[in-house]
Amino acid sequence: MMSPPQSPRGDAPPHIRLNSGTQDILNEGQSERPSTARQPSTRSLTSFSRPGTAPGLRSPGSQNSLYRQSQQVAESAELLLPPSKTKARGFRDDSPLGVGSALSSRRTSWSSESVGSRDSRLGPFASPFDDSRAPSRAGSDEDLNTQTVSEKYNILPSAGLLLFPEDVEKDDWLHNPDPNEKEPRDCDIFNRRGLVNVGGLVFITLGILVLFIVFPVVTFVHKAVQPKDGPCVNNPLCIEGKEKVPLLKNIRTGLIDPDTPKSAMTRKAHDGSTQKLVFSDEFNKDGRTFYDGDDPYFQAVDIWYGATQDLEWYDPDAITTKDGVLTIRFDAFQNHNLNYRSGMLQSWNKLCFKGGHMEASISLPGRGDTIGFWPGFWAMGNLGRPGYLATTEGLWPYSYHDECDVGITPNQSSIDGLSFLPGMRLPACTCSGEDHPSPGKSRSAPEIDAVEASVTFLSEGSQNGIGQVSQSYQTAPFDIYYQPDYDFVEIYDHSITAMNSYRGGVFQQAVSGLTNLNNNWYDGKQYQKYAFEYKTGDDGYVTWHVGDQETWTMDTRAVNPNGNIGKRIIPEEPLAIIVNFGMSNSFAAINLTGIAATLPATMRLDYIRIYQDEDNEMMTCDPPGYPTTDYIKKHPEPYSNANLTSWVSTKYDWPKNSFMHDCKAHS
């Protein structure tokens, strides 16, 4: 193994010199020391004209020998002053790669200690204690280090150095703040800042005192002195001392009209049971109006009934009460780009019923032998608002069981054009989290018609016309060819009643019976009762009436499952009342010449009454399991804007269902 390279000094300890002077440094204190008193200056450690004090080998112009003992050298070493300008001195930012003269005594970590600047014969393992300038023999005069401390260590100040406490650094805002803030601060609080600070403290203090002291005290005292409940407590409309003054005469205070005769309080149902009167309106008060908010139970709408492409505009001004009856006037009055004006009265979302008997005493408009008018008295599920097509899309005229099959799909998944319906919007199998008023139940807006009046002709060539009324149950999804099971349909007098050959179309299936009328029951001459009674459930039915006679009955089994379509049911939905007087080519041919002779025509109603079983009264828009009002409240726009004709035109999504979409139905 090779031995490590030997130092040129051998085993001797490293030779370190602190000063290049040869004087006796132990006795130097006895000699006279140069004065170190500060001279007036401009706060600079160096004078621009002061000569250098430590000549060395790097200063060729120096007159001092390298080994000459000089007081100047001692003074330089003592005062640690820099050399003169002629001896340019490098600083920390000088390039470390610059190598000085071989005789230069100034060394840096790059020049005097780096491997590249040392004697190459020492090799890469040279010790930092090895002296590259070691003499060849001990005691030689060359064994002297003339480098001063001021030259060896860069202790000179850099530009901008602050030496005295009163010196100010330009950007030291922490220790030398703005001169304006050096002035002594006084205790004057009467300035804006002081007022804000003190005012804020006062405000917070007062707030805390009020919150935790004043408020509890006031609450306690209020409870102690609060008067007992009376008729005017919490009622701003109450007048003290006038509690027993009668209310306004035209304001209804109950469901049963006080003018209803005692003989009309009960009736016999289809099954022989007794039904009691639960609602009535006799219309005996003249001058009633039915604008929105005028009446607690009915409202006249202001719309065009686009669902059937009517020729008239429905205007609330066309409906009033006169001579003890409700009147709906149809006249030739141009408005809204239409040639006729009439009225539609609804109890939608105001008065609803489920089950029972609904009847009205009506004198039909026009003439029994003149075809064209389309008066109606009917009921529809409260989830759909008549004339507001966005609300009825996907709901009317469905009345389906609580299961999901192809009957809920668009067009009933049939390619033969049987149905143009968009599919059921609120089936029983809507996905969990979807928008549904009562998840798990099929919800819709079914329709039952007590009156849709028209004309039939007893002779060919449209001769000998008489009035005729269609009484029907509208439903969806549809039977094949719209054909119900007529084995479960009963007609009571075939001489005046027959089943309608029209069974429906692409938008509805109609199970309808037609009954002939007396032409005296028109234009205010005489009145006749028109009604239907229905019962929900598996043993449900619908029975229609003209006068006191039953005309025909449809049992729920008439719309049992058929093919791939499930059971249609007698409506479980709460129904609202509708009375309207329209005209449309979609219902019947129009004899404009004959109609013109009857204008203005008036439809008159003497009363509207509803009966229900004594043990099953249900006059509500939110029956158990079938709420409607909250759903309507959550979707105000489609129920108030008749210009929205489809659900997609609203901001609400069509609910998904587990039958058509990959999701889990609400359990």
C-alpha positions in Angstrom: 0.0 0.0 0.0 1.3 3.4 -0.9 2.0 5.8 2.0 0.3 9.1 2.0 2.2 12.0 0.5 4.4 13.8 3.0 4.1 17.5 3.8 7.1 19.6 2.6 7.5 20.5 6.2 7.8 16.9 7.3 6.2 16.1 10.7 6.6 19.7 12.0 3.4 21.5 13.0 2.0 24.0 10.6 3.7 27.4 10.5 1.2 30.2 11.2 2.0 33.9 11.1 -0.3 36.5 12.3 1.7 39.5 11.2 4.5 40.1 8.8 6.4 42.5 11.0 9.8 41.5 12.6 9.5 43.8 15.6 9.2 42.4 19.1 5.4 42.2 19.4 5.7 41.4 23.1 7.4 44.7 23.9 5.6 46.7 21.4 3.2 48.1 23.9 6.1 50.1 25.5 6.7 52.0 22.3 4.7 55.0 21.3 1.4 54.1 19.7 0.1 56.2 16.9 -2.8 58.3 17.6 -6.2 56.7 17.0 -8.3 59.7 17.8 -11.1 60.3 15.3 -10.6 63.1 12.9 -13.4 65.1 11.4 -14.7 63.2 8.4 -17.7 62.7 6.3 -18.5 59.4 7.9 -16.2 57.3 5.8 -13.6 54.9 7.1 -11.2 55.8 4.4 -9.9 59.1 3.1 -9.8 59.4 -0.6 -6.3 60.9 -0.5 -4.8 58.6 2.2 -1.9 56.5 0.9 -1.6 52.8 1.3 -0.1 51.4 4.5 0.8 47.9 3.7 3.0 47.6 0.6 3.5 44.1 -0.6 4.9 42.2 -3.5 1.8 43.0 -5.5 2.7 46.7 -5.4 5.6 47.1 -7.8 6.0 50.7 -7.0 6.7 50.1 -3.3 10.1 51.2 -1.9 9.9 48.9 1.1 11.7 45.7 1.0 9.8 42.5 1.7 11.9 42.0 4.9 12.4 45.6 5.9 11.3 46.5 9.4 9.1 49.5 9.0 7.0 51.5 11.4 4.5 52.0 8.6 3.9 48.3 8.5 3.4 48.1 12.2 1.0 51.0 12.1 -0.8 49.4 9.3 -1.1 46.2 11.1 -2.2 47.9 14.3 -4.9 50.1 12.8 -6.1 47.6 10.3 -6.3 50.2 7.6 -6.6 49.4 3.9 -4.0 49.9 1.3 -4.0 52.9 -0.9 -6.0 53.2 -4.1 -3.0 52.1 -6.1 -3.3 48.7 -4.5 -6.7 47.7 -5.8 -8.2 45.2 -3.5 -10.7 42.5 -4.5 -14.0 42.0 -2.7 -16.3 39.1 -2.3 -17.8 39.5 -5.7 -14.4 39.3 -7.5 -14.0 36.2 -9.6 -12.6 33.3 -7.5 -10.8 32.0 -10.6 -8.4 34.8 -10.9 -4.9 33.6 -9.8 -2.5 36.2 -8.6 1.3 36.5 -8.9 3.3 33.6 -7.5 4.8 36.0 -5.1 1.5 37.5 -3.9 0.9 37.0 -0.2 -2.8 37.5 -0.5 -4.6 34.2 -0.6 -8.2 33.2 -0.9 -9.9 29.8 -0.8 -9.5 29.8 -4.5 -6.0 31.1 -4.9 -4.0 30.0 -1.9 -5.9 26.9 -0.8 -7.3 25.4 -3.9 -5.8 22.4 -5.5 -5.3 24.3 -8.8 -3.3 27.1 -7.2 -1.1 25.0 -5.0 2.2 23.3 -5.9 1.1 20.6 -8.2 3.6 18.3 -6.8 1.6 18.1 -3.5 -1.0 16.1 -5.3 -4.7 16.2 -4.8 -4.4 15.0 -1.1 -2.5 18.1 0.1 -3.3 19.1 3.7 -4.7 22.6 4.3 -1.8 23.1 6.7 0.8 22.5 4.0 2.5 25.7 3.0 3.1 25.9 -0.6 5.7 28.5 0.0 7.6 26.5 2.6 11.4 27.0 2.3 13.8 24.3 1.5 15.5 24.8 4.8 14.4 25.8 8.2 15.2 29.3 9.5 15.3 30.8 6.0 14.3 34.5 5.7 11.8 33.3 3.2 9.9 31.8 6.1 8.1 35.1 6.6 4.5 36.1 5.9 4.3 39.7 5.1 0.4 39.6 4.7 -1.4 42.0 7.1 -4.6 41.1 8.8 -6.4 43.9 6.8 -5.2 42.2 3.7 -5.9 38.7 4.8 -9.5 39.4 5.9 -11.9 41.6 4.0 -13.2 43.7 6.9 -13.7 46.8 4.9 -17.3 48.3 4.8 -19.5 47.9 1.8 -21.1 50.9 0.2 -24.1 52.3 2.1 -23.1 50.7 5.4 -24.6 52.6 8.4 -22.1 53.1 11.2 -23.9 55.5 13.6 -27.2 55.2 15.4 -28.5 58.4 13.9 -28.1 57.2 10.4 -31.4 56.4 8.7 -31.9 53.7 6.1 -34.2 54.9 3.3 -36.6 51.9 3.2 -36.5 50.7 6.8 -40.0 51.7 7.7 -40.1 49.3 10.6 -37.4 51.0 12.6 -37.6 54.4 11.0 -41.3 55.1 10.4 -42.8 58.0 8.5 -41.3 61.3 9.7 -44.9 62.5 10.5 -45.2 59.8 13.0 -42.0 60.7 14.9 -43.8 63.5 16.6 -44.8 62.7 20.1 -48.4 61.4 20.3 -50.9 63.2 22.5 -54.0 61.8 24.2 -56.5 63.9 22.2 -59.4 61.6 21.4 -61.5 64.3 19.8 -60.6 63.5 16.3 -62.2 61.2 13.8 -60.1 58.2 14.6 -60.7 58.6 18.3 -64.4 59.1 17.9 -64.7 56.0 15.8 -62.7 53.9 18.3 -64.5 55.1 21.4 -67.9 55.1 19.6 -67.4 51.6 18.5 -66.6 50.4 22.0 -69.6 52.3 23.4 -71.9 50.7 20.7 -70.6 47.2 21.4 -71.0 47.7 25.2 -74.5 48.9 24.8 -75.4 46.1 22.5 -74.1 43.5 25.0 -76.1 45.2 27.8 -79.3 45.2 25.8 -78.9 41.6 24.7 -78.1 40.1 28.1 -80.0 42.5 30.5 -82.6 44.7 28.8 -84.1 42.0 26.5 -84.5 39.4 29.2 -86.2 41.9 31.5 -88.5 43.2 28.7 -89.5 39.6 27.8 -90.2 38.7 31.4 -92.3 41.8 31.9 -94.2 41.4 28.7 -95.2 37.8 29.6 -96.3 39.1 33.0 -98.5 41.9 31.8 -99.6 40.3 28.5 -103.4 40.4 28.3 -105.5 37.3 28.0 -106.4 36.1 24.6 -109.5 37.7 23.2 -111.3 38.0 19.8 -109.0 40.8 18.6 -105.6 39.4 19.8 -103.2 38.9 16.9 -105.9 40.0 14.5 -105.2 43.3 12.8 -108.6 43.3 11.1 -110.5 43.0 14.3 -112.1 46.2 15.7 -112.3 46.2 19.5 -115.8 46.3 20.7 -117.3 45.3 17.3 -116.6 41.6 17.5 -120.3 40.7 17.1 -121.0 42.9 14.1 -122.1 40.7 11.1 -119.5 40.0 8.4 -120.0 41.3 4.9 -123.1 39.8 3.4 -121.6 38.5 0.2 -118.8 36.5 1.9 -119.4 32.8 2.2 -118.6 31.4 5.6 -119.3 27.7 5.0 -119.4 25.0 2.3 -123.1 24.8 2.3 -125.0 27.8 0.9 -127.5 29.1 3.5 -130.0 29.5 0.6 -130.0 25.7 -0.1 -133.5 24.3 0.7 -133.8 21.8 3.5 -135.2 19.2 1.1 -131.9 19.1 -0.7 -129.8 18.2 2.3 -129.8 14.5 1.6 -130.3 12.1 -1.3 -130.3 8.4 -2.1 -127.1 7.0 -3.6 -126.9 4.5 -6.5 -126.4 1.6 -4.0 -129.4 2.8 -1.9 -127.3 4.4 0.9 -127.9 7.9 2.1 -125.7 10.8 1.0 -125.6 14.2 2.7 -125.0 17.6 1.2 -121.4 18.7 1.6 -121.2 21.7 -0.7 -123.7 23.9 -2.5 -123.8 27.2 -4.2 -127.3 28.5 -5.1 -126.1 31.7 -6.9 -128.9 33.7 -5.4 -126.8 36.8 -4.8 -126.9 38.9 -7.9 -123.8 40.8 -9.2 -121.2 38.3 -8.1 -117.9 38.4 -10.0 -115.3 35.6 -10.3 -112.0 37.3 -11.0 -109.1 35.7 -9.2 -109.6 36.4 -5.5 -113.3 37.5 -5.8 -114.8 34.2 -4.7 -113.6 31.6 -2.1 -114.5 28.6 -4.3 -114.6 29.6 -7.9 -112.4 31.5 -10.4 -113.1 32.6 -14.0 -110.0 32.2 -16.1 -108.6 34.6 -18.7 -107.2 32.3 -21.4 -107.7 30.8 -24.8 -108.5 27.2 -24.6 -106.0 25.9 -27.1 -106.3 22.2 -26.2 -109.5 22.0 -28.3 -108.7 24.9 -30.6 -111.7 26.9 -29.4 -113.1 29.8 -31.4 -113.7 32.0 -28.3 -111.6 33.7 -25.6 -112.5 32.9 -22.1 -112.9 36.2 -20.2 -113.9 36.6 -16.5 -116.1 39.5 -17.5 -118.4 37.1 -19.3 -119.5 35.4 -16.0 -121.7 36.9 -13.3 -124.8 36.1 -11.3 -128.2 37.6 -12.3 -131.8 36.8 -11.3 -130.7 34.1 -8.9 -128.6 32.1 -11.4 -125.0 31.9 -12.7 -124.8 33.2 -16.2 -122.1 32.6 -18.8 -122.5 34.9 -21.9 -121.3 33.9 -25.3 -121.3 36.8 -27.8 -119.6 38.0 -31.0 -116.9 40.2 -29.6 -113.6 40.5 -31.3 -110.7 40.2 -28.8 -107.3 38.5 -28.7 -107.5 38.0 -32.5 -110.7 35.9 -32.0 -114.2 36.7 -33.0 -116.0 35.4 -29.9 -115.9 35.8 -26.2 -117.3 33.5 -23.4 -116.4 32.2 -20.0 -115.0 29.2 -18.0 -115.5 28.8 -14.3 -113.1 26.6 -12.3 -112.8 25.5 -8.6 -109.3 24.4 -9.3 -107.1 24.3 -6.2 -109.9 26.0 -4.2 -112.6 23.4 -3.9 -112.0 19.7 -4.5 -113.9 16.5 -3.7 -113.2 12.8 -3.8 -116.1 10.4 -4.3 -119.7 11.2 -4.2 -122.3 12.9 -6.3 -121.9 16.1 -8.3 -124.9 17.8 -9.9 -126.0 21.1 -11.4 -129.3 22.5 -12.5 -128.7 23.9 -16.0 -130.6 25.6 -18.8 -128.5 25.0 -21.9 -127.6 27.9 -24.2 -129.0 28.5 -27.7 -131.5 26.1 -29.3 -131.7 22.3 -29.1 -132.0 22.1 -32.9 -129.1 24.3 -33.8 -125.7 22.7 -33.7 -122.4 24.5 -32.8 -122.3 25.4 -29.2 -120.3 23.3 -26.7 -121.4 23.9 -23.1 -119.9 21.7 -20.5 -120.1 20.7 -16.8 -117.4 18.3 -15.7 -114.7 17.5 -13.2 -110.9 16.9 -13.6 -108.1 15.9 -11.3 -106.6 18.9 -9.4 -103.0 18.1 -10.5 -104.0 19.3 -14.0 -105.4 22.8 -14.5 -107.8 23.0 -17.5 -106.4 25.3 -20.2 -102.9 25.2 -18.9 -101.4 22.6 -21.2 -98.0 22.3 -19.5 -99.8 21.0 -16.3 -101.9 18.4 -18.1 -99.2 17.0 -20.3 -98.4 13.5 -19.1 -101.3 13.6 -16.6 -104.5 13.9 -18.6 -106.5 11.7 -19.1 -104.5 9.0 -17.3 -106.1 7.0 -14.5 -103.9 4.0 -14.0 -103.1 1.4 -11.4 -100.0 1.6 -9.2 -97.8 -0.5 -11.4 -95.5 0.2 -14.4 -95.8 -1.4 -17.8 -95.9 -0.2 -21.4 -99.0 1.8 -20.5 -96.9 4.5 -19.0 -94.5 4.8 -22.0 -94.8 7.3 -24.8 -97.4 6.2 -27.4 -97.8 3.1 -25.3 -94.8 1.7 -27.1 -97.1 1.1 -30.1 -96.1 1.9 -33.7 -99.6 1.7 -35.1 -100.6 5.2 -34.1 -102.9 4.1 -31.4 -101.7 6.8 -29.0 -99.9 10.2 -29.4 -99.7 10.7 -25.6 -96.2 11.5 -24.3 -96.3 8.8 -21.6 -97.3 9.1 -17.9 -95.3 11.8 -16.1 -96.0 10.7 -12.6 -96.2 6.9 -12.6 -95.9 4.8 -9.5 -92.3 3.8 -10.3 -90.6 7.1 -10.5 -86.9 6.9 -9.6 -85.9 7.6 -6.0 -85.3 11.3 -5.6 -87.4 12.4 -8.6 -90.1 15.1 -8.5 -93.3 13.3 -7.5 -96.2 14.4 -5.1 -96.6 10.9 -3.6 -93.9 8.4 -4.6 -95.2 4.9 -5.1 -98.6 6.0 -6.5 -99.7 6.7 -10.0 -100.7 10.3 -10.2 -102.7 12.0 -12.9 -105.6 14.3 -14.0 -108.5 12.1 -15.0 -111.8 13.5 -16.3 -115.5 12.7 -15.8 -118.1 14.7 -17.8 -121.6 15.3 -16.6 -122.5 17.4 -19.6 -121.1 17.9 -23.1 -124.1 19.2 -25.0 -124.7 19.0 -28.7 -127.4 18.2 -31.2 -128.7 15.0 -32.9 -131.1 14.8 -35.9 -134.0 12.5 -35.9 -134.4 12.7 -39.7 -132.0 12.6 -42.6 -130.6 15.8 -44.0 -130.1 17.4 -40.6 -133.8 17.7 -40.0 -135.7 17.5 -36.8 -132.8 18.3 -34.6 -133.0 17.8 -30.8 -130.6 18.4 -28.0 -128.3 15.6 -26.9 -125.8 15.3 -24.0 -122.6 13.2 -23.9 -121.8 11.8 -20.4 -118.4 10.2 -20.4 -115.4 8.8 -18.6 -112.1 9.8 -20.2 -109.1 7.6 -19.6 -105.6 6.4 -20.6 -103.8 4.3 -21.5 -106.0 3.0 -24.2 -107.6 -0.3 -24.9 -107.0 -1.9 -28.3 -109.2 0.0 -30.8 -110.3 2.1 -27.8 -112.8 -0.8 -27.1 -113.8 -1.2 -23.4 -115.5 -4.3 -22.0 -119.2 -3.4 -22.6 -120.2 -6.4 -20.5 -119.8 -4.2 -17.5 -121.8 -1.2 -18.9 -125.5 -0.8 -18.2 -128.0 1.5 -19.9 -131.3 2.1 -18.1 -133.5 3.4 -20.9 -132.5 2.5 -24.4 -135.2 4.7 -25.9 -133.3 7.8 -24.9 -129.8 6.6 -24.2 -127.2 4.8 -26.3 -123.5 4.2 -26.2 -121.5 6.6 -28.2 -119.9 5.2 -31.4 -117.1 7.6 -30.8 -114.7 5.8 -28.4 -111.8 8.1 -28.5 -108.7 9.1 -30.5 -105.0 9.4 -30.3 -105.2 11.7 -27.2 -108.0 10.1 -25.2 -110.2 7.0 -24.8 -113.8 8.0 -24.1 -116.3 5.6 -22.6 -119.4 7.7 -23.4 -123.2 7.4 -23.4 -125.5 9.7 -25.3 -128.9 10.8 -24.0 -131.5 12.8 -25.9 -132.8 16.0 -24.4 -136.0 18.1 -24.4 -135.6 21.2 -26.5 -137.4 23.2 -23.8 -134.4 22.8 -21.5 -132.7 25.6 -23.4 -132.2 29.3 -23.2 -133.7 29.8 -19.7 -137.1 28.3 -20.6 -136.6 25.3 -18.3 -133.8 23.8 -16.2 -132.7 20.2 -15.9 -130.4 18.4 -13.5 -127.2 16.8 -14.9 -125.0 14.8 -12.6 -122.7 11.8 -12.0 -122.0 9.7 -9.0 -118.8 7.7 -8.6 -117.2 5.4 -6.1 -113.5 4.5 -6.1 -111.8 1.2 -5.4 -112.0 -2.3 -6.8 -115.8 -2.2 -6.6 -116.0 1.3 -8.0 -118.3 2.6 -10.7 -119.6 5.8 -12.3 -123.3 6.4 -12.8 -124.7 9.4 -14.8 -128.0 11.2 -14.4 -130.3 13.4 -16.4 -132.9 14.7 -14.0 -133.7 12.3 -11.3 -133.2 9.3 -13.6 -130.0 7.3 -14.0 -129.0 7.2 -17.6 -126.2 4.6 -17.6 -123.4 3.1 -15.4 -119.9 1.9 -16.1 -118.4 -0.6 -13.7 -114.7 -0.5 -13.0 -114.3 -3.9 -14.6 -115.1 -2.3 -18.0 -111.5 -1.0 -18.1 -109.8 -4.1 -16.7 -106.3 -5.1 -18.0 -106.4 -5.6 -21.7 -103.5 -7.1 -23.7 -100.2 -5.5 -22.5 -102.1 -2.6 -20.8 -102.9 -2.8 -17.1 -106.0 -1.8 -15.2 -107.5 1.6 -15.5 -109.2 2.7 -12.3 -112.1 4.9 -11.2 -110.3 8.2 -10.3 -108.7 8.3 -6.9 -107.5 11.8 -7.5 -109.3 14.8 -5.9 -111.5 16.4 -8.6 -112.2 20.1 -9.2 -115.4 21.5 -10.8 -115.4 23.1 -14.3 -118.3 24.9 -16.0 -117.6 26.3 -19.5 -119.4 27.6 -22.6 -117.3 27.0 -25.7 -117.4 26.4 -29.5 -115.0 24.4 -31.5 -114.9 22.5 -34.8 -113.1 19.7 -32.9 -116.3 18.7 -31.1 -119.1 19.2 -33.5 -120.0 20.8 -36.8 -121.0 24.5 -36.5 -124.0 26.0 -38.0 -122.8 29.6 -38.0 -126.0 30.9 -39.6 -128.1 29.4 -36.9 -125.7 30.3 -34.2 -125.6 34.0 -35.3 -129.4 34.2 -34.7 -129.0 33.2 -31.1 -126.2 35.5 -30.1 -125.6 36.7 -27.5 -126.3 33.2 -26.0 -126.3 32.5 -22.3 -125.7 29.3 -20.3 -127.5 29.4 -16.9 -126.9 27.4 -13.8 -129.4 27.5 -10.9 -127.1 25.7 -8.5 -124.1 23.4 -8.0 -124.3 20.7 -5.3 -122.0 17.9 -4.1 -123.2 14.9 -1.9 -121.0 12.3 -0.2 -121.6 9.3 2.0 -122.3 10.2 5.5 -119.3 8.2 6.8 -116.9 9.2 4.0 -116.9 13.0 3.6 -113.9 14.1 1.7 -114.0 17.7 0.6 -110.3 18.4 0.2 -107.6 18.9 -2.5 -105.3 16.8 -0.3 -107.0 13.5 0.4 -104.9 10.8 2.2 -102.3 9.5 -0.2 -103.2 11.9 -3.0 -101.9 15.4 -2.0 -101.9 18.1 -4.7 -101.6 21.6 -3.2 -98.0 21.3 -2.1 -96.9 20.0 -5.6 -98.8 22.9 -7.2 -97.1 25.3 -4.8 -93.7 24.0 -5.8 -94.4 24.4 -9.5 -96.1 27.9 -9.7 -95.1 28.8 -13.2 -96.9 26.1 -15.3 -100.0 26.5 -13.1 -100.2 30.2 -13.6 -98.9 30.7 -17.2 -101.3 29.4 -19.9 -98.7 30.1 -22.6 -96.6 27.2 -21.5 -98.0 24.4 -23.6 -95.6 21.6 -22.6 -93.7 20.4 -19.5 -90.4 20.7 -21.4 -91.0 24.5 -21.8 -90.9 24.8 -18.0 -87.8 24.8 -15.9 -88.7 21.4 -14.4 -87.4 18.0 -15.6 -89.6 15.2 -16.7 -89.3 12.6 -13.9 -87.5 9.4 -14.7 -89.0 6.0 -13.8 -87.5 2.6 -13.2 -89.4 1.0 -16.1 -87.8 3.1 -18.7 -84.5 4.2 -17.0 -81.7 2.5 -15.2 -82.6 3.5 -11.7 -84.2 2.3 -8.5 -87.8 3.2 -7.9 -88.9 4.8 -4.6 -89.7 2.1 -2.1 
